[in-house]
Amino acid sequence: MLDILDPTIATPRERIDYAARPKQFDGLRIGLVDNTRRNAEAVLRALAARLQAAYGMKLDAVVHKHQRAPLADAQLAEMRGRVDFIIAGVGD
Amino acid sequence: MLDAIILEKAGVPAIPIVTDAFDSTAREMAELWGIPDFRFVMMPHPLGSLTPDEIGRRADGLVEKVLALLRQGQPA
């Protein structure tokens, strides 16, 4: 008997209850997830600065993680309740 | 990309930014996690060699894209 492993089997589609979107941008708290690729944090911070200037948003949290590792539970916990949305990146 | 998926599943609106060289990788990641329509913001590649002025210009180009995705959200 021969076992055949098929790596092309599709993943079942998942339904996610996405987080509610903010109704306005003024004063939102920003979180950044920096994947530590070269210049990723610089781009994220420059973007956050522009959002702060335009909408009075506030950069409230920045976490750094290895580019190939997922966000750690402790980092996720750090962000939840502290920020209104997160910008994550940047692949290079 | 995966971080944004994890954050969204945890109830935090997340905007992933990916450089265009990783477009197909990002789409495959979304497909692998069962959400092939997951949206992300794309920016030009590469990033590593940018000067501070160039970083600023890239950030200028991202503002409206990030706000649009923040407003629009992910497809139901």
N, CA and C atoms of all chains as a GROMACS GRO file, in nm:
protein
  504
    1MET      N    1   0.084  -0.118   0.000
    1MET     CA    2   0.000   0.000   0.000
    1MET      C    3   0.089   0.124   0.000
    2LEU      N    4   0.051   0.220  -0.076
    2LEU     CA    5   0.130   0.342  -0.093
    2LEU      C    6   0.050   0.460  -0.040
    3ASP      N    7   0.110   0.536   0.051
    3ASP     CA    8   0.047   0.659   0.099
    3ASP      C    9   0.094   0.776   0.015
    4ILE      N   10   0.002   0.854  -0.032
    4ILE     CA   11   0.038   0.973  -0.110
    4ILE      C   12  -0.005   1.096  -0.032
    5LEU      N   13   0.089   1.186  -0.009
    5LEU     CA   14   0.057   1.312   0.060
    5LEU      C   15   0.038   1.422  -0.044
    6ASP      N   16  -0.071   1.490  -0.036
    6ASP     CA   17  -0.102   1.594  -0.134
    6ASP      C   18  -0.090   1.731  -0.071
    7PRO      N   19   0.018   1.804  -0.101
    7PRO     CA   20   0.035   1.937  -0.043
    7PRO      C   21  -0.054   2.043  -0.107
    8THR      N   22  -0.130   2.006  -0.208
    8THR     CA   23  -0.211   2.106  -0.278
    8THR      C   24  -0.355   2.110  -0.229
    9ILE      N   25  -0.384   2.031  -0.126
    9ILE     CA   26  -0.521   2.032  -0.075
    9ILE      C   27  -0.553   2.170  -0.022
   10ALA      N   28  -0.665   2.222  -0.064
   10ALA     CA   29  -0.703   2.358  -0.024
   10ALA      C   30  -0.744   2.363   0.122
   11THR      N   31  -0.712   2.474   0.186
   11THR     CA   32  -0.756   2.498   0.323
   11THR      C   33  -0.902   2.539   0.319
   12PRO      N   34  -0.985   2.481   0.405
   12PRO     CA   35  -1.124   2.524   0.408
   12PRO      C   36  -1.133   2.673   0.436
   13ARG      N   37  -1.230   2.736   0.371
   13ARG     CA   38  -1.250   2.878   0.392
   13ARG      C   39  -1.298   2.904   0.534
   14GLU      N   40  -1.240   3.005   0.597
   14GLU     CA   41  -1.274   3.037   0.735
   14GLU      C   42  -1.351   3.169   0.739
   15ARG      N   43  -1.450   3.172   0.823
   15ARG     CA   44  -1.525   3.295   0.841
   15ARG      C   45  -1.478   3.362   0.970
   16ILE      N   46  -1.439   3.487   0.961
   16ILE     CA   47  -1.388   3.560   1.077
   16ILE      C   48  -1.482   3.676   1.106
   17ASP      N   49  -1.513   3.694   1.233
   17ASP     CA   50  -1.588   3.813   1.275
   17ASP      C   51  -1.486   3.926   1.295
   18TYR      N   52  -1.469   4.003   1.192
   18TYR     CA   53  -1.366   4.106   1.197
   18TYR      C   54  -1.402   4.215   1.297
   19ALA      N   55  -1.296   4.276   1.348
   19ALA     CA   56  -1.314   4.385   1.444
   19ALA      C   57  -1.388   4.501   1.379
   20ALA      N   58  -1.471   4.568   1.457
   20ALA     CA   59  -1.545   4.684   1.406
   20ALA      C   60  -1.446   4.792   1.366
   21ARG      N   61  -1.480   4.860   1.259
   21ARG     CA   62  -1.395   4.967   1.210
   21ARG      C   63  -1.429   5.098   1.281
   22PRO      N   64  -1.329   5.182   1.304
   22PRO     CA   65  -1.360   5.313   1.367
   22PRO      C   66  -1.446   5.397   1.274
   23LYS      N   67  -1.535   5.474   1.333
   23LYS     CA   68  -1.625   5.559   1.254
   23LYS      C   69  -1.556   5.687   1.211
   24GLN      N   70  -1.454   5.725   1.283
   24GLN     CA   71  -1.379   5.844   1.246
   24GLN      C   72  -1.232   5.821   1.277
   25PHE      N   73  -1.148   5.905   1.224
   25PHE     CA   74  -1.004   5.885   1.241
   25PHE      C   75  -0.944   5.973   1.351
   26ASP      N   76  -1.013   6.079   1.387
   26ASP     CA   77  -0.956   6.174   1.482
   26ASP      C   78  -0.922   6.108   1.616
   27GLY      N   79  -0.796   6.127   1.657
   27GLY     CA   80  -0.754   6.085   1.789
   27GLY      C   81  -0.736   5.936   1.810
   28LEU      N   82  -0.739   5.858   1.704
   28LEU     CA   83  -0.722   5.713   1.722
   28LEU      C   84  -0.583   5.681   1.776
   29ARG      N   85  -0.576   5.572   1.850
   29ARG     CA   86  -0.448   5.524   1.903
   29ARG      C   87  -0.392   5.419   1.809
   30ILE      N   88  -0.269   5.442   1.766
   30ILE     CA   89  -0.203   5.356   1.669
   30ILE      C   90  -0.109   5.259   1.741
   31GLY      N   91  -0.107   5.136   1.692
   31GLY     CA   92  -0.005   5.040   1.732
   31GLY      C   93   0.073   4.999   1.608
   32LEU      N   94   0.200   4.976   1.626
   32LEU     CA   95   0.283   4.931   1.513
   32LEU      C   96   0.342   4.794   1.546
   33VAL      N   97   0.340   4.707   1.448
   33VAL     CA   98   0.410   4.579   1.460
   33VAL      C   99   0.521   4.581   1.357
   34ASP      N  100   0.642   4.592   1.405
   34ASP     CA  101   0.760   4.603   1.321
   34ASP      C  102   0.822   4.465   1.304
   35ASN      N  103   0.834   4.420   1.180
   35ASN     CA  104   0.889   4.286   1.157
   35ASN      C  105   1.042   4.285   1.150
   36THR      N  106   1.102   4.394   1.186
   36THR     CA  107   1.247   4.413   1.199
   36THR      C  108   1.325   4.396   1.070
   37ARG      N  109   1.258   4.399   0.958
   37ARG     CA  110   1.332   4.406   0.831
   37ARG      C  111   1.390   4.547   0.821
   38ARG      N  112   1.499   4.560   0.746
   38ARG     CA  113   1.567   4.688   0.735
   38ARG      C  114   1.471   4.796   0.686
   39ASN      N  115   1.464   4.903   0.760
   39ASN     CA  116   1.381   5.021   0.732
   39ASN      C  117   1.232   5.002   0.756
   40ALA      N  118   1.191   4.885   0.799
   40ALA     CA  119   1.048   4.863   0.825
   40ALA      C  120   0.999   4.957   0.935
   41GLU      N  121   1.071   4.963   1.046
   41GLU     CA  122   1.028   5.050   1.155
   41GLU      C  123   1.028   5.197   1.112
   42ALA      N  124   1.128   5.235   1.032
   42ALA     CA  125   1.135   5.374   0.986
   42ALA      C  126   1.012   5.410   0.903
   43VAL      N  127   0.973   5.321   0.814
   43VAL     CA  128   0.855   5.347   0.731
   43VAL      C  129   0.729   5.352   0.818
   44LEU      N  130   0.717   5.258   0.909
   44LEU     CA  131   0.598   5.256   0.995
   44LEU      C  132   0.590   5.382   1.081
   45ARG      N  133   0.700   5.423   1.138
   45ARG     CA  134   0.701   5.544   1.222
   45ARG      C  135   0.674   5.669   1.139
   46ALA      N  136   0.729   5.675   1.018
   46ALA     CA  137   0.702   5.791   0.932
   46ALA      C  138   0.554   5.796   0.895
   47LEU      N  139   0.497   5.682   0.870
   47LEU     CA  140   0.353   5.675   0.840
   47LEU      C  141   0.271   5.718   0.962
   48ALA      N  142   0.308   5.669   1.079
   48ALA     CA  143   0.236   5.706   1.201
   48ALA      C  144   0.245   5.857   1.226
   49ALA      N  145   0.362   5.914   1.198
   49ALA     CA  146   0.380   6.058   1.218
   49ALA      C  147   0.285   6.137   1.127
   50ARG      N  148   0.266   6.090   1.006
   50ARG     CA  149   0.175   6.157   0.913
   50ARG      C  150   0.031   6.144   0.959
   51LEU      N  151  -0.005   6.032   1.014
   51LEU     CA  152  -0.140   6.013   1.066
   51LEU      C  153  -0.163   6.099   1.191
   52GLN      N  154  -0.058   6.112   1.271
   52GLN     CA  155  -0.068   6.199   1.388
   52GLN      C  156  -0.090   6.343   1.345
   53ALA      N  157  -0.014   6.387   1.246
   53ALA     CA  158  -0.023   6.525   1.201
   53ALA      C  159  -0.159   6.555   1.136
   54ALA      N  160  -0.210   6.459   1.061
   54ALA     CA  161  -0.332   6.483   0.985
   54ALA      C  162  -0.459   6.464   1.069
   55TYR      N  163  -0.457   6.370   1.164
   55TYR     CA  164  -0.580   6.334   1.235
   55TYR      C  165  -0.566   6.335   1.387
   56GLY      N  166  -0.453   6.384   1.436
   56GLY     CA  167  -0.436   6.386   1.580
   56GLY      C  168  -0.430   6.249   1.642
   57MET      N  169  -0.392   6.150   1.561
   57MET     CA  170  -0.376   6.014   1.615
   57MET      C  171  -0.254   6.012   1.704
   58LYS      N  172  -0.246   5.909   1.788
   58LYS     CA  173  -0.134   5.898   1.880
   58LYS      C  174  -0.071   5.760   1.867
   59LEU      N  175   0.060   5.759   1.853
   59LEU     CA  176   0.131   5.632   1.848
   59LEU      C  177   0.145   5.581   1.991
   60ASP      N  178   0.073   5.474   2.025
   60ASP     CA  179   0.067   5.428   2.163
   60ASP      C  180   0.146   5.302   2.193
   61ALA      N  181   0.181   5.226   2.090
   61ALA     CA  182   0.253   5.102   2.115
   61ALA      C  183   0.331   5.061   1.991
   62VAL      N  184   0.450   5.012   2.014
   62VAL     CA  185   0.532   4.957   1.906
   62VAL      C  186   0.588   4.824   1.957
   63VAL      N  187   0.564   4.719   1.882
   63VAL     CA  188   0.627   4.592   1.917
   63VAL      C  189   0.717   4.551   1.801
   64HIS      N  190   0.826   4.485   1.837
   64HIS     CA  191   0.921   4.436   1.738
   64HIS      C  192   0.922   4.284   1.744
   65LYS      N  193   0.925   4.222   1.630
   65LYS     CA  194   0.929   4.078   1.627
   65LYS      C  195   1.012   4.032   1.508
   66HIS      N  196   1.065   3.913   1.518
   66HIS     CA  197   1.145   3.859   1.410
   66HIS      C  198   1.058   3.846   1.286
   67GLN      N  199   1.116   3.875   1.172
   67GLN     CA  200   1.041   3.877   1.047
   67GLN      C  201   0.971   3.746   1.016
   68ARG      N  202   1.026   3.635   1.059
   68ARG     CA  203   0.964   3.506   1.024
   68ARG      C  204   0.882   3.447   1.138
   69ALA      N  205   0.876   3.516   1.248
   69ALA     CA  206   0.801   3.464   1.363
   69ALA      C  207   0.666   3.534   1.372
   70PRO      N  208   0.564   3.462   1.414
   70PRO     CA  209   0.436   3.529   1.436
   70PRO      C  210   0.441   3.613   1.562
   71LEU      N  211   0.344   3.698   1.574
   71LEU     CA  212   0.330   3.782   1.694
   71LEU      C  213   0.317   3.692   1.817
   72ALA      N  214   0.391   3.725   1.921
   72ALA     CA  215   0.382   3.645   2.044
   72ALA      C  216   0.255   3.680   2.120
   73ASP      N  217   0.208   3.586   2.200
   73ASP     CA  218   0.086   3.610   2.279
   73ASP      C  219   0.102   3.732   2.368
   74ALA      N  220   0.219   3.748   2.427
   74ALA     CA  221   0.242   3.862   2.516
   74ALA      C  222   0.236   3.994   2.438
   75GLN      N  223   0.285   3.993   2.315
   75GLN     CA  224   0.280   4.114   2.232
   75GLN      C  225   0.136   4.146   2.193
   76LEU      N  226   0.060   4.044   2.161
   76LEU     CA  227  -0.081   4.063   2.128
   76LEU      C  228  -0.154   4.121   2.249
   77ALA      N  229  -0.128   4.065   2.365
   77ALA     CA  230  -0.191   4.113   2.487
   77ALA      C  231  -0.154   4.258   2.514
   78GLU      N  232  -0.031   4.293   2.483
   78GLU     CA  233   0.016   4.430   2.504
   78GLU      C  234  -0.064   4.529   2.419
   79MET      N  235  -0.101   4.487   2.301
   79MET     CA  236  -0.170   4.575   2.207
   79MET      C  237  -0.320   4.586   2.235
   80ARG      N  238  -0.381   4.474   2.270
   80ARG     CA  239  -0.526   4.474   2.287
   80ARG      C  240  -0.569   4.572   2.394
   81GLY      N  241  -0.669   4.651   2.365
   81GLY     CA  242  -0.720   4.747   2.462
   81GLY      C  243  -0.637   4.873   2.474
   82ARG      N  244  -0.519   4.872   2.416
   82ARG     CA  245  -0.430   4.987   2.428
   82ARG      C  246  -0.430   5.071   2.300
   83VAL      N  247  -0.464   5.007   2.187
   83VAL     CA  248  -0.464   5.077   2.060
   83VAL      C  249  -0.598   5.053   1.990
   84ASP      N  250  -0.631   5.142   1.897
   84ASP     CA  251  -0.755   5.129   1.821
   84ASP      C  252  -0.734   5.053   1.691
   85PHE      N  253  -0.614   5.056   1.638
   85PHE     CA  254  -0.580   4.977   1.523
   85PHE      C  255  -0.429   4.963   1.514
   86ILE      N  256  -0.389   4.868   1.433
   86ILE     CA  257  -0.247   4.836   1.420
   86ILE      C  258  -0.206   4.837   1.274
   87ILE      N  259  -0.086   4.885   1.251
   87ILE     CA  260  -0.025   4.876   1.119
   87ILE      C  261   0.092   4.780   1.134
   88ALA      N  262   0.092   4.678   1.050
   88ALA     CA  263   0.196   4.575   1.060
   88ALA      C  264   0.278   4.568   0.932
   89GLY      N  265   0.407   4.555   0.947
   89GLY     CA  266   0.491   4.540   0.828
   89GLY      C  267   0.639   4.551   0.858
   90VAL      N  268   0.720   4.570   0.763
   90VAL     CA  269   0.689   4.572   0.621
   90VAL      C  270   0.776   4.467   0.554
   91GLY      N  271   0.714   4.386   0.472
   91GLY     CA  272   0.792   4.286   0.402
   91GLY      C  273   0.887   4.350   0.303
   92ASP      N  274   1.006   4.298   0.293
   92ASP     CA  275   1.103   4.352   0.198
   92ASP      C  276   1.177   4.237   0.135
   93MET      N  277   0.187   3.985   0.725
   93MET     CA  278   0.054   3.945   0.682
   93MET      C  279  -0.010   3.858   0.789
   94LEU      N  280   0.066   3.757   0.834
   94LEU     CA  281   0.013   3.667   0.937
   94LEU      C  282  -0.019   3.743   1.064
   95ASP      N  283   0.064   3.839   1.099
   95ASP     CA  284   0.038   3.919   1.219
   95ASP      C  285  -0.096   3.989   1.209
   96ALA      N  286  -0.126   4.045   1.095
   96ALA     CA  287  -0.253   4.115   1.077
   96ALA      C  288  -0.369   4.017   1.088
   97ILE      N  289  -0.353   3.899   1.036
   97ILE     CA  290  -0.458   3.797   1.045
   97ILE      C  291  -0.481   3.761   1.191
   98ILE      N  292  -0.372   3.738   1.264
   98ILE     CA  293  -0.382   3.706   1.408
   98ILE      C  294  -0.452   3.819   1.483
   99LEU      N  295  -0.413   3.942   1.454
   99LEU     CA  296  -0.471   4.057   1.523
   99LEU      C  297  -0.619   4.071   1.492
  100GLU      N  298  -0.656   4.057   1.366
  100GLU     CA  299  -0.798   4.067   1.329
  100GLU      C  300  -0.879   3.958   1.399
  101LYS      N  301  -0.826   3.838   1.405
  101LYS     CA  302  -0.896   3.729   1.473
  101LYS      C  303  -0.911   3.758   1.622
  102ALA      N  304  -0.818   3.838   1.675
  102ALA     CA  305  -0.822   3.875   1.817
  102ALA      C  306  -0.907   3.999   1.841
  103GLY      N  307  -0.966   4.052   1.735
  103GLY     CA  308  -1.055   4.167   1.752
  103GLY      C  309  -0.990   4.304   1.740
  104VAL      N  310  -0.870   4.309   1.683
  104VAL     CA  311  -0.802   4.438   1.666
  104VAL      C  312  -0.790   4.468   1.518
  105PRO      N  313  -0.845   4.580   1.472
  105PRO     CA  314  -0.829   4.615   1.330
  105PRO      C  315  -0.681   4.624   1.295
  106ALA      N  316  -0.642   4.558   1.189
  106ALA     CA  317  -0.501   4.553   1.154
  106ALA      C  318  -0.483   4.578   1.006
  107ILE      N  319  -0.388   4.662   0.974
  107ILE     CA  320  -0.355   4.697   0.836
  107ILE      C  321  -0.218   4.641   0.803
  108PRO      N  322  -0.212   4.534   0.724
  108PRO     CA  323  -0.080   4.482   0.685
  108PRO      C  324  -0.025   4.559   0.566
  109ILE      N  325   0.104   4.585   0.570
  109ILE     CA  326   0.171   4.648   0.457
  109ILE      C  327   0.275   4.550   0.405
  110VAL      N  328   0.270   4.529   0.275
  110VAL     CA  329   0.357   4.431   0.209
  110VAL      C  330   0.420   4.500   0.088
  111THR      N  331   0.546   4.471   0.061
  111THR     CA  332   0.604   4.526  -0.061
  111THR      C  333   0.562   4.441  -0.180
  112ASP      N  334   0.561   4.502  -0.298
  112ASP     CA  335   0.503   4.434  -0.415
  112ASP      C  336   0.576   4.307  -0.454
  113ALA      N  337   0.701   4.293  -0.412
  113ALA     CA  338   0.772   4.168  -0.440
  113ALA      C  339   0.712   4.050  -0.364
  114PHE      N  340   0.637   4.081  -0.260
  114PHE     CA  341   0.577   3.976  -0.176
  114PHE      C  342   0.427   3.965  -0.198
  115ASP      N  343   0.378   4.019  -0.307
  115ASP     CA  344   0.235   4.014  -0.337
  115ASP      C  345   0.183   3.870  -0.336
  116SER      N  346   0.245   3.785  -0.415
  116SER     CA  347   0.195   3.647  -0.425
  116SER      C  348   0.214   3.572  -0.293
  117THR      N  349   0.323   3.601  -0.222
  117THR     CA  350   0.346   3.537  -0.092
  117THR      C  351   0.236   3.574   0.006
  118ALA      N  352   0.200   3.700   0.007
  118ALA     CA  353   0.094   3.746   0.097
  118ALA      C  354  -0.040   3.680   0.062
  119ARG      N  355  -0.069   3.671  -0.067
  119ARG     CA  356  -0.196   3.608  -0.108
  119ARG      C  357  -0.197   3.459  -0.072
  120GLU      N  358  -0.084   3.395  -0.085
  120GLU     CA  359  -0.076   3.253  -0.049
  120GLU      C  360  -0.092   3.234   0.101
  121MET      N  361  -0.037   3.326   0.179
  121MET     CA  362  -0.052   3.320   0.324
  121MET      C  363  -0.200   3.331   0.361
  122ALA      N  364  -0.268   3.426   0.299
  122ALA     CA  365  -0.411   3.444   0.326
  122ALA      C  366  -0.489   3.318   0.288
  123GLU      N  367  -0.455   3.262   0.176
  123GLU     CA  368  -0.522   3.138   0.129
  123GLU      C  369  -0.495   3.023   0.226
  124LEU      N  370  -0.372   3.012   0.271
  124LEU     CA  371  -0.334   2.906   0.364
  124LEU      C  372  -0.413   2.916   0.494
  125TRP      N  373  -0.447   3.037   0.535
  125TRP     CA  374  -0.522   3.058   0.658
  125TRP      C  375  -0.673   3.059   0.635
  126GLY      N  376  -0.713   3.025   0.514
  126GLY     CA  377  -0.855   3.010   0.486
  126GLY      C  378  -0.929   3.140   0.459
  127ILE      N  379  -0.856   3.249   0.436
  127ILE     CA  380  -0.920   3.378   0.408
  127ILE      C  381  -0.855   3.441   0.285
  128PRO      N  382  -0.880   3.380   0.169
  128PRO     CA  383  -0.811   3.423   0.046
  128PRO      C  384  -0.838   3.567   0.005
  129ASP      N  385  -0.946   3.628   0.056
  129ASP     CA  386  -0.979   3.766   0.018
  129ASP      C  387  -0.923   3.869   0.116
  130PHE      N  388  -0.839   3.827   0.208
  130PHE     CA  389  -0.785   3.920   0.308
  130PHE      C  390  -0.711   4.032   0.238
  131ARG      N  391  -0.748   4.155   0.272
  131ARG     CA  392  -0.690   4.272   0.203
  131ARG      C  393  -0.565   4.321   0.273
  132PHE      N  394  -0.477   4.378   0.195
  132PHE     CA  395  -0.356   4.438   0.250
  132PHE      C  396  -0.316   4.558   0.164
  133VAL      N  397  -0.227   4.638   0.218
  133VAL     CA  398  -0.175   4.755   0.147
  133VAL      C  399  -0.041   4.715   0.086
  134MET      N  400  -0.020   4.753  -0.035
  134MET     CA  401   0.104   4.719  -0.104
  134MET      C  402   0.185   4.846  -0.129
  135MET      N  403   0.315   4.832  -0.119
  135MET     CA  404   0.403   4.944  -0.149
  135MET      C  405   0.519   4.894  -0.235
  136PRO      N  406   0.588   4.986  -0.301
  136PRO     CA  407   0.698   4.943  -0.388
  136PRO      C  408   0.813   4.877  -0.311
  137HIS      N  409   0.876   4.786  -0.378
  137HIS     CA  410   0.995   4.716  -0.328
  137HIS      C  411   1.117   4.775  -0.398
  138PRO      N  412   1.233   4.783  -0.338
  138PRO     CA  413   1.266   4.737  -0.203
  138PRO      C  414   1.256   4.848  -0.100
  139LEU      N  415   1.284   4.811   0.021
  139LEU     CA  416   1.276   4.902   0.134
  139LEU      C  417   1.414   4.926   0.197
  140GLY      N  418   1.493   4.823   0.196
  140GLY     CA  419   1.617   4.823   0.273
  140GLY      C  420   1.718   4.928   0.232
  141SER      N  421   1.713   4.972   0.108
  141SER     CA  422   1.814   5.066   0.059
  141SER      C  423   1.766   5.210   0.057
  142LEU      N  424   1.651   5.237   0.112
  142LEU     CA  425   1.594   5.372   0.105
  142LEU      C  426   1.668   5.471   0.194
  143THR      N  427   1.677   5.595   0.146
  143THR     CA  428   1.730   5.705   0.227
  143THR      C  429   1.616   5.758   0.314
  144PRO      N  430   1.649   5.839   0.414
  144PRO     CA  431   1.542   5.897   0.496
  144PRO      C  432   1.439   5.977   0.415
  145ASP      N  433   1.485   6.051   0.314
  145ASP     CA  434   1.390   6.126   0.231
  145ASP      C  435   1.297   6.031   0.155
  146GLU      N  436   1.354   5.926   0.103
  146GLU     CA  437   1.274   5.827   0.028
  146GLU      C  438   1.174   5.757   0.122
  147ILE      N  439   1.215   5.730   0.243
  147ILE     CA  440   1.124   5.670   0.341
  147ILE      C  441   1.005   5.763   0.364
  148GLY      N  442   1.035   5.891   0.376
  148GLY     CA  443   0.928   5.988   0.394
  148GLY      C  444   0.831   5.989   0.277
  149ARG      N  445   0.885   5.983   0.158
  149ARG     CA  446   0.798   5.983   0.039
  149ARG      C  447   0.714   5.855   0.032
  150ARG      N  448   0.775   5.743   0.069
  150ARG     CA  449   0.698   5.618   0.072
  150ARG      C  450   0.583   5.629   0.174
  151ALA      N  451   0.613   5.687   0.288
  151ALA     CA  452   0.510   5.704   0.391
  151ALA      C  453   0.398   5.794   0.340
  152ASP      N  454   0.435   5.900   0.267
  152ASP     CA  455   0.334   5.988   0.208
  152ASP      C  456   0.238   5.908   0.119
  153GLY      N  457   0.293   5.816   0.044
  153GLY     CA  458   0.213   5.736  -0.048
  153GLY      C  459   0.127   5.631   0.019
  154LEU      N  460   0.154   5.605   0.144
  154LEU     CA  461   0.081   5.500   0.216
  154LEU      C  462  -0.040   5.552   0.293
  155VAL      N  463  -0.038   5.680   0.327
  155VAL     CA  464  -0.141   5.733   0.418
  155VAL      C  465  -0.284   5.702   0.370
  156GLU      N  466  -0.315   5.742   0.248
  156GLU     CA  467  -0.452   5.722   0.201
  156GLU      C  468  -0.487   5.575   0.183
  157LYS      N  469  -0.390   5.495   0.146
  157LYS     CA  470  -0.416   5.351   0.131
  157LYS      C  471  -0.449   5.289   0.266
  158VAL      N  472  -0.373   5.327   0.368
  158VAL     CA  473  -0.397   5.273   0.503
  158VAL      C  474  -0.534   5.318   0.553
  159LEU      N  475  -0.564   5.444   0.535
  159LEU     CA  476  -0.693   5.495   0.582
  159LEU      C  477  -0.809   5.428   0.507
  160ALA      N  478  -0.792   5.406   0.378
  160ALA     CA  479  -0.897   5.341   0.299
  160ALA      C  480  -0.922   5.199   0.351
  161LEU      N  481  -0.817   5.125   0.378
  161LEU     CA  482  -0.836   4.989   0.428
  161LEU      C  483  -0.888   4.989   0.571
  162LEU      N  484  -0.846   5.086   0.650
  162LEU     CA  485  -0.899   5.097   0.786
  162LEU      C  486  -1.049   5.124   0.782
  163ARG      N  487  -1.090   5.209   0.691
  163ARG     CA  488  -1.232   5.244   0.676
  163ARG      C  489  -1.310   5.126   0.618
  164GLN      N  490  -1.256   5.066   0.516
  164GLN     CA  491  -1.325   4.961   0.440
  164GLN      C  492  -1.332   4.829   0.517
  165GLY      N  493  -1.224   4.794   0.583
  165GLY     CA  494  -1.219   4.667   0.655
  165GLY      C  495  -1.199   4.550   0.560
  166GLN      N  496  -1.216   4.432   0.615
  166GLN     CA  497  -1.197   4.308   0.539
  166GLN      C  498  -1.333   4.260   0.488
  167PRO      N  499  -1.334   4.186   0.377
  167PRO     CA  500  -1.461   4.136   0.324
  167PRO      C  501  -1.524   4.035   0.419
  168ALA      N  502  -1.655   4.043   0.432
  168ALA     CA  503  -1.727   3.954   0.524
  168ALA      C  504  -1.726   3.810   0.475
   0.00000   0.00000   0.00000
